[in-house]
Amino acid sequence: MSKSPKRNKRRSEPTSDLPNMEGPGVAPVRNPTLERLAVDWIDAKEKAEAIKEEVKTAAESLASQMRSSNTLVYQWDGHLLRLEPGKDKITVKDVDGPEVEE
């Protein structure tokens, strides 16, 4: 019984895209509706991130002021603001509604 000859285990080089290839099946598919919706989604996501930062800054300022004035509970305009002792967590409760954590 003879051994089979060893095969060269060379890695094949990846094929690169050929330049100037256009046409059906080769060119990237473009969908103007998807592109417009993607731009809208990205813009909305960036606005939401900016608003989150704004809310975080406002909550930190409120917590700092409540802490410096030794106020753990503050009622204002139908809302009950509660600062958790030892934390920067503020709980907002509508006087007539459910409690919401910020």
Secondary structure, DSSP 8 states (H G I E B T S, - for coil): ------------------TT--STTTS----HHHHHHHHHHHHHHHHHHHHHHHHHHHHHHHHHHHHHTT-SEEEETTEEEEE-TTSS-EEEEETTS-EEE-
